[in-house]
């Protein structure tokens, strides 16, 4: 038959992409990293249009990274490590203020990297939550401990308002399409170490090159 079955969206596949980010010598593959975010955005879109101001920004940043990858020097962007080296060696990063290179791979990826910390904190809260835990509270706490520190007041306000309409824990777990609560918890336990590892390696890379505050 030539009918293509409607693909059931499962968050498991998304979180597994972060596993495929890591090469044997602990480098991070840009395409896999970007694909991970693509899947997360797809999941976020399924939560409702109130999140579209967030997904628009995420899509924009994903697109910037894709454009670098598809560009003339795309091979230099194969891993985050090679990207940092290439952009720094060729003065392609605005270090003090946004100027000639407002869309450098380094500054764009830093925003996704900070969001990955939010994801790590949020997933860990979900994993260890109980039936009466509130997703909005877990999400807000994770946000305040990570991304919020880098956001202006107005964005913090909008984000926190959006979190309030997150579905409850049970409905949220259902949207993830992974199975029972036990299966969700197990899946999160499996995926978390990879997400943490990817975060840690990127953080270390950026720290080494003094890139953690790029404008
Ligand atoms: C489920 C709810 C999703 C909550 C997502 C949390 C992130 C909140 C971020 C709100 C700010 C977005 C508006 C734009 C901000 C930019 O100013 C900022 C800085 O960039 P720039 O160029 O101005 O310097 N951009 C960012 O900080 C990047 C934000 C990227 C957010 C990507 C979110 C992707 C979505 C993920 C949904 C995952 C849901 C996973 C649930 C897992 C459940 C097991």
Boltz pocket constraint, residues with backbone or C-beta under 6 A from the ligand:
constraints:
  - pocket:
      binder: B
      contacts: [[A, 11], [A, 37], [A, 40], [A, 41], [A, 43], [A, 44], [A, 47], [A, 51], [A, 53], [A, 54], [A, 57], [A, 58], [A, 111], [A, 112], [A, 115], [A, 118], [A, 123], [A, 126], [A, 139], [A, 143], [A, 147], [A, 150], [A, 155], [A, 159], [A, 176], [A, 215]]
      max_distance: 6.0
